[in-house]
């Protein structure tokens, strides 16, 4: 079973995401939003890239515990407090993604928000994974 990544020619070429992902897999894992909390419940890092890395690591930990891996991510939503900072560090964030997950991207949405549950959090990552 595989993912089919769909990027129709009439849409702008994607960078760091795919427009649609189709799969015939059966087990779906809904991953709660993860911020840059460490094990003690403290936000790690004071910049968007550092917090992105910790939040992604947290998401991947939850996914691994459910029996999956980054390759199984079909959809990711990223909630971003400072969109300008995110865009300014997008190359670094992309490098973090490729190091932790790989070169394939799921369907991704980036949503600007005024704040997150924890006032020190700059980013929150939520996902849906589909496992064999």
N, CA, C and O of each residue as an XYZ file, in Angstrom:
528
protein
N       0.841     -1.176      0.000
C       0.000      0.000      0.000
C       0.881      1.232      0.000
O       1.906      1.290      0.681
N       0.462      2.209     -0.774
C       1.291      3.401     -0.932
C       0.434      4.661     -0.877
O      -0.795      4.612     -0.921
N       1.124      5.778     -0.781
C       0.482      7.075     -0.909
C       0.627      7.527     -2.353
O       1.691      7.371     -2.952
N      -0.423      8.077     -2.904
C      -0.356      8.727     -4.201
C      -0.436     10.222     -3.939
O      -1.436     10.714     -3.416
N       0.614     10.940     -4.301
C       0.665     12.376     -4.065
C       0.198     13.072     -5.342
O       0.732     12.834     -6.425
N      -0.803     13.929     -5.196
C      -1.459     14.532     -6.359
C      -1.220     16.034     -6.354
O      -1.524     16.731     -5.386
N      -0.668     16.510     -7.464
C      -0.405     17.930     -7.646
C      -0.850     18.316     -9.052
O      -0.048     18.287     -9.986
N      -2.123     18.678     -9.211
C      -2.670     18.968    -10.530
C      -1.985     20.161    -11.197
O      -1.702     21.158    -10.533
N      -1.716     20.070    -12.496
C      -1.054     21.160    -13.220
C      -1.732     22.529    -13.110
O      -1.033     23.542    -13.136
N      -3.071     22.603    -12.987
C      -3.667     23.940    -12.865
C      -3.343     24.658    -11.547
O      -3.510     25.873    -11.451
N      -2.883     23.918    -10.537
C      -2.529     24.536     -9.258
C      -1.056     24.916     -9.248
O      -0.248     24.325     -9.964
N      -0.717     25.896     -8.440
C       0.684     26.313     -8.297
C       1.520     25.130     -7.818
O       1.055     24.312     -7.024
N       2.745     25.046     -8.303
C       3.637     23.953     -7.896
C       3.881     24.027     -6.397
O       4.238     25.086     -5.881
N       3.693     22.913     -5.689
C       3.873     22.943     -4.239
C       5.342     22.945     -3.844
O       6.188     22.371     -4.530
N       5.628     23.605     -2.722
C       6.961     23.584     -2.130
C       6.790     23.255     -0.666
O       6.258     24.066      0.092
N       7.234     22.075     -0.251
C       7.122     21.677      1.144
C       5.775     21.088      1.513
O       5.459     20.990      2.698
N       4.971     20.693      0.534
C       3.684     20.048      0.775
C       3.199     19.418     -0.520
O       3.817     19.608     -1.568
N       2.111     18.677     -0.464
C       1.411     18.182     -1.646
C      -0.025     18.656     -1.545
O      -0.555     18.825     -0.446
N      -0.665     18.875     -2.708
C      -2.044     19.358     -2.707
C      -3.021     18.303     -2.199
O      -3.991     18.635     -1.518
N      -2.777     17.057     -2.519
C      -3.658     15.979     -2.063
C      -2.848     14.704     -1.906
O      -1.851     14.498     -2.598
N      -3.287     13.855     -0.991
C      -2.644     12.559     -0.770
C      -3.761     11.517     -0.699
O      -4.705     11.653      0.079
N      -3.637     10.471     -1.528
C      -4.627      9.395     -1.563
C      -3.942      8.102     -1.144
O      -2.796      7.849     -1.514
N      -4.645      7.290     -0.375
C      -4.095      6.014      0.057
C      -5.196      4.971      0.132
O      -6.377      5.295      0.262
N      -4.789      3.724      0.050
C      -5.740      2.630      0.229
C      -5.479      1.910      1.550
O      -5.972      0.804      1.769
N      -4.709      2.536      2.419
C      -4.422      1.959      3.729
C      -5.663      1.993      4.608
O      -6.657      2.633      4.265
N      -5.603      1.300      5.747
C      -6.814      1.115      6.535
C      -6.821      1.739      7.935
O      -7.884      2.164      8.388
N      -5.720      1.813      8.619
C      -5.712      2.308     10.004
C      -5.329      3.785     10.019
O      -4.259      4.160      9.541
N      -6.202      4.614     10.567
C      -5.971      6.052     10.612
C      -5.609      6.464     12.038
O      -6.246      6.034     13.000
N      -4.588      7.297     12.162
C      -4.158      7.823     13.462
C      -4.332      9.343     13.414
O      -3.757     10.025     12.566
N      -5.140      9.855     14.345
C      -5.349     11.294     14.464
C      -4.439     11.798     15.578
O      -4.583     11.409     16.737
N      -3.512     12.660     15.215
C      -2.493     13.125     16.160
C      -2.856     14.498     16.715
O      -3.079     15.446     15.963
N      -2.910     14.589     18.020
C      -3.211     15.854     18.687
C      -2.136     16.885     18.371
O      -0.990     16.541     18.080
N      -2.520     18.138     18.432
C      -1.553     19.210     18.222
C      -0.435     19.140     19.236
O      -0.664     18.956     20.431
N       0.786     19.290     18.735
C       1.973     19.252     19.590
C       2.703     20.584     19.488
O       2.931     21.107     18.397
N       3.061     21.116     20.647
C       3.892     22.310     20.698
C       5.303     21.878     21.093
O       5.613     20.686     21.105
N       6.141     22.836     21.412
C       7.539     22.562     21.746
C       7.736     22.231     23.220
O       8.762     22.578     23.805
N       6.760     21.561     23.820
C       6.906     21.175     25.225
C       7.935     20.064     25.387
O       7.956     19.102     24.619
N       8.796     20.214     26.408
C       9.685     19.108     26.750
C       8.958     18.194     27.736
O       7.799     18.434     28.072
N       9.634     17.161     28.190
C       9.018     16.162     29.074
C       8.468     16.773     30.361
O       7.497     16.267     30.924
N       9.092     17.870     30.831
C       8.651     18.501     32.074
C       7.475     19.457     31.865
O       6.932     19.997     32.828
N       7.083     19.665     30.601
C       5.970     20.563     30.319
C       6.373     22.004     30.091
O       5.541     22.907     30.172
N       7.657     22.226     29.804
C       8.187     23.561     29.554
C       8.455     23.730     28.063
O       8.985     22.826     27.418
N       8.090     24.889     27.516
C       8.368     25.173     26.112
C       9.878     25.285     25.908
O      10.565     25.977     26.658
N      10.383     24.599     24.890
C      11.808     24.607     24.545
C      12.024     25.576     23.388
O      11.321     25.514     22.379
N      12.982     26.453     23.536
C      13.358     27.362     22.447
C      12.533     28.626     22.416
O      11.361     28.640     22.791
N      13.175     29.694     21.959
C      12.472     30.972     21.868
C      12.402     31.475     20.430
O      12.090     32.642     20.189
N      12.697     30.583     19.468
C      12.569     30.957     18.064
C      11.741     29.894     17.332
O      11.604     28.764     17.801
N      11.207     30.268     16.203
C      10.256     29.431     15.476
C      10.878     28.123     14.994
O      10.217     27.086     15.037
N      12.123     28.142     14.540
C      12.742     26.917     14.023
C      13.000     25.907     15.144
O      12.738     24.716     14.976
N      13.504     26.369     16.267
C      13.758     25.480     17.405
C      12.452     24.876     17.906
O      12.382     23.684     18.202
N      11.422     25.710     17.997
C      10.134     25.198     18.447
C       9.511     24.263     17.412
O       8.860     23.287     17.783
N       9.699     24.543     16.127
C       9.195     23.635     15.092
C       9.813     22.252     15.260
O       9.110     21.243     15.209
N      11.123     22.206     15.459
C      11.806     20.927     15.605
C      11.268     20.139     16.801
O      10.989     18.946     16.679
N      11.121     20.795     17.953
C      10.632     20.091     19.134
C       9.182     19.641     18.942
O       8.829     18.522     19.313
N       8.349     20.496     18.370
C       6.949     20.131     18.139
C       6.856     18.952     17.172
O       6.052     18.044     17.381
N       7.669     18.960     16.116
C       7.666     17.850     15.165
C       8.170     16.576     15.825
O       7.613     15.503     15.599
N       9.210     16.678     16.633
C       9.694     15.503     17.369
C       8.594     14.942     18.272
O       8.422     13.726     18.357
N       7.856     15.818     18.942
C       6.761     15.375     19.802
C       5.678     14.663     18.990
O       5.174     13.619     19.404
N       5.324     15.226     17.840
C       4.324     14.604     16.968
C       4.799     13.223     16.525
O       4.029     12.263     16.537
N       6.060     13.127     16.136
C       6.613     11.844     15.675
C       6.683     10.826     16.807
O       6.514      9.629     16.573
N       6.932     11.286     18.034
C       6.928     10.379     19.193
C       5.541      9.764     19.375
O       5.412      8.559     19.592
N       4.514     10.596     19.284
C       3.141     10.098     19.422
C       2.809      9.133     18.294
O       2.174      8.103     18.519
N       3.232      9.461     17.093
C       2.972      8.599     15.937
C       3.702      7.267     16.073
O       3.134      6.217     15.773
N       4.943      7.300     16.518
C       5.711      6.069     16.731
C       5.032      5.190     17.777
O       4.959      3.972     17.618
N       4.537      5.810     18.845
C       3.851      5.057     19.895
C       2.583      4.393     19.368
O       2.146      3.372     19.899
N       1.995      4.972     18.325
C       0.789      4.405     17.711
C       1.126      3.380     16.632
O       0.230      2.812     16.007
N       2.428      3.144     16.414
C       2.841      2.131     15.443
C       3.195      2.669     14.072
O       3.347      1.896     13.126
N       3.327      3.973     13.946
C       3.626      4.567     12.646
C       4.967      5.262     12.610
O       5.751      5.201     13.558
N       5.214      5.930     11.487
C       6.432      6.724     11.304
C       6.078      7.939     10.449
O       4.952      8.066      9.968
N       7.043      8.816     10.269
C       6.817     10.013      9.472
C       6.355      9.716      8.059
O       5.643     10.522      7.459
N       6.748      8.573      7.522
C       6.325      8.171      6.175
C       4.817      7.969      6.091
O       4.255      7.986      4.996
N       4.154      7.777      7.229
C       2.720      7.503      7.258
C       1.862      8.766      7.348
O       0.635      8.680      7.297
N       2.490      9.935      7.480
C       1.722     11.173      7.589
C       1.032     11.484      6.266
O       1.681     11.585      5.225
N      -0.283     11.633      6.317
C      -1.061     11.982      5.128
C      -1.411     13.463      5.120
O      -1.539     14.069      4.057
N      -1.565     14.049      6.314
C      -1.964     15.442      6.426
C      -1.354     16.051      7.687
O      -1.306     15.412      8.738
N      -0.894     17.284      7.567
C      -0.331     18.022      8.706
C      -0.886     19.444      8.674
O      -0.926     20.086      7.624
N      -1.310     19.916      9.830
C      -1.726     21.311      9.978
C      -0.758     21.974     10.952
O      -0.509     21.466     12.045
N      -0.218     23.116     10.536
C       0.735     23.852     11.357
C       0.093     25.183     11.738
O      -0.245     25.992     10.874
N      -0.070     25.396     13.038
C      -0.612     26.646     13.557
C       0.578     27.531     13.932
O       1.447     27.123     14.702
N       0.606     28.743     13.381
C       1.790     29.599     13.452
C       1.413     30.957     14.040
O       0.538     31.646     13.515
N       2.078     31.336     15.134
C       1.799     32.620     15.780
C       2.408     33.780     14.981
O       1.788     34.837     14.862
N       3.609     33.595     14.435
C       4.290     34.669     13.704
C       4.616     34.164     12.297
O       5.660     33.552     12.073
N       3.716     34.426     11.363
C       3.880     33.928     10.002
C       5.127     34.508      9.332
O       5.800     33.805      8.578
N       5.441     35.758      9.590
C       6.640     36.363      9.000
C       7.899     35.631      9.450
O       8.787     35.369      8.638
N       7.983     35.299     10.737
C       9.148     34.562     11.254
C       9.213     33.174     10.626
O      10.294     32.697     10.281
N       8.056     32.523     10.476
C       8.014     31.192      9.857
C       8.524     31.258      8.414
O       9.354     30.446      8.005
N       8.033     32.209      7.665
C       8.457     32.340      6.267
C       9.935     32.695      6.164
O      10.626     32.202      5.273
N      10.426     33.540      7.062
C      11.840     33.918      7.048
C      12.745     32.725      7.344
O      13.883     32.684      6.876
N      12.257     31.762      8.108
C      13.059     30.585      8.482
C      12.620     29.336      7.720
O      12.968     28.224      8.117
N      11.865     29.497      6.637
C      11.281     28.341      5.939
C      12.327     27.365      5.404
O      12.087     26.158      5.406
N      13.457     27.846      4.954
C      14.511     26.928      4.482
C      15.014     26.052      5.629
O      15.169     24.840      5.472
N      15.265     26.663      6.764
C      15.720     25.923      7.943
C      14.647     24.934      8.408
O      14.952     23.798      8.769
N      13.406     25.373      8.395
C      12.298     24.495      8.780
C      12.193     23.321      7.815
O      11.955     22.190      8.239
N      12.366     23.580      6.525
C      12.371     22.508      5.532
C      13.496     21.511      5.768
O      13.308     20.305      5.606
N      14.656     22.010      6.149
C      15.794     21.136      6.458
C      15.480     20.260      7.668
O      15.815     19.076      7.681
N      14.841     20.834      8.676
C      14.438     20.061      9.860
C      13.460     18.970      9.445
O      13.601     17.821      9.862
N      12.468     19.319      8.628
C      11.483     18.326      8.155
C      12.193     17.169      7.451
O      11.952     16.004      7.768
N      13.062     17.489      6.501
C      13.741     16.435      5.730
C      14.610     15.558      6.621
O      14.699     14.353      6.386
N      15.251     16.127      7.632
C      16.094     15.357      8.541
C      15.258     14.408      9.400
O      15.660     13.269      9.634
N      14.099     14.870      9.869
C      13.293     14.071     10.785
C      12.271     13.171     10.094
O      11.963     12.091     10.598
N      11.746     13.600      8.951
C      10.664     12.865      8.288
C      11.101     12.293      6.949
O      10.768     11.150      6.635
N      11.827     13.049      6.164
C      12.242     12.596      4.844
C      11.895     13.631      3.787
O      11.514     14.759      4.099
N      12.033     13.227      2.534
C      11.854     14.170      1.434
C      10.431     14.241      0.906
O      10.118     15.111      0.092
N       9.571     13.350      1.351
C       8.170     13.401      0.931
C       7.374     14.251      1.910
O       7.616     14.237      3.117
N       6.421     14.988      1.360
C       5.579     15.836      2.195
C       4.130     15.363      2.119
O       3.678     14.898      1.073
N       3.410     15.482      3.222
C       1.974     15.202      3.191
C       1.224     16.426      2.658
O       1.840     17.415      2.261
N      -0.093     16.351      2.655
C      -0.893     17.546      2.428
C      -0.694     18.423      3.667
O      -0.839     17.944      4.792
N      -0.362     19.702      3.468
C      -0.014     20.578      4.590
C      -0.824     21.866      4.526
O      -1.036     22.427      3.451
N      -1.273     22.326      5.691
C      -1.883     23.650      5.821
C      -1.122     24.412      6.889
O      -0.839     23.873      7.959
N      -0.791     25.657      6.607
C      -0.188     26.551      7.592
C      -1.194     27.639      7.921
O      -1.646     28.363      7.033
N      -1.542     27.754      9.183
C      -2.591     28.679      9.594
C      -2.025     29.673     10.612
O      -1.486     29.275     11.644
N      -2.151     30.948     10.316
C      -1.726     31.982     11.249
C      -2.755     32.156     12.354
O      -3.954     32.264     12.093
N      -2.274     32.182     13.586
C      -3.156     32.339     14.750
C      -2.616     33.444     15.654
O      -1.430     33.771     15.610
N      -3.493     34.010     16.467
C      -3.088     35.083     17.385
C      -2.231     34.558     18.522
O      -1.266     35.204     18.929
N      -2.589     33.371     19.042
C      -1.797     32.735     20.096
C      -2.241     31.295     20.232
O      -3.276     30.886     19.706
N      -1.431     30.537     20.953
C      -1.728     29.131     21.222
C      -2.029     28.961     22.700
O      -1.907     29.911     23.473
N      -2.423     27.751     23.101
C      -2.809     27.482     24.486
C      -1.745     27.961     25.460
O      -2.041     28.679     26.415
N      -0.490     27.553     25.210
C       0.632     28.019     26.027
C       1.144     29.312     25.399
O       1.557     29.314     24.240
N       1.122     30.393     26.138
C       1.480     31.708     25.594
C       2.899     31.766     25.040
O       3.177     32.613     24.190
N       3.819     30.890     25.491
C       5.190     30.885     24.994
C       5.350     30.073     23.710
O       6.407     30.117     23.080
N       4.317     29.335     23.318
C       4.388     28.503     22.113
C       4.236     29.369     20.872
O       3.326     30.193     20.785
N       5.133     29.174     19.917
C       5.099     29.905     18.652
C       4.496     29.077     17.534
O       4.139     29.610     16.484
N       4.379     27.762     17.757
C       3.947     26.853     16.709
C       3.285     25.633     17.325
O       3.643     25.210     18.424
N       2.317     25.068     16.610
C       1.691     23.812     17.017
C       1.474     22.990     15.752
O       1.023     23.511     14.732
N       1.796     21.709     15.825
C       1.683     20.825     14.672
C       0.718     19.692     14.993
O       0.861     19.009     16.007
N      -0.258     19.501     14.127
C      -1.269     18.462     14.260
C      -1.212     17.608     13.008
O      -0.900     18.119     11.932
N      -1.509     16.311     13.122
C      -1.422     15.478     11.938
C      -2.415     14.334     11.884
O      -3.046     13.970     12.875
N      -2.526     13.786     10.692
C      -3.290     12.558     10.452
C      -2.367     11.620      9.698
O      -1.783     11.981      8.677
N      -2.247     10.410     10.221
C      -1.417      9.390      9.584
C      -2.291      8.194      9.217
O      -3.285      7.905      9.883
N      -1.904      7.513      8.156
C      -2.632      6.331      7.714
C      -1.618      5.198      7.636
O      -0.628      5.273      6.908
N      -1.890      4.142      8.406
C      -0.968      3.006      8.524
C      -1.517      1.800      7.771
O      -2.720      1.686      7.534
N      -0.607      0.903      7.401
C      -1.018     -0.371      6.785
C      -1.818     -1.171      7.757
O      -2.258     -2.274      7.434
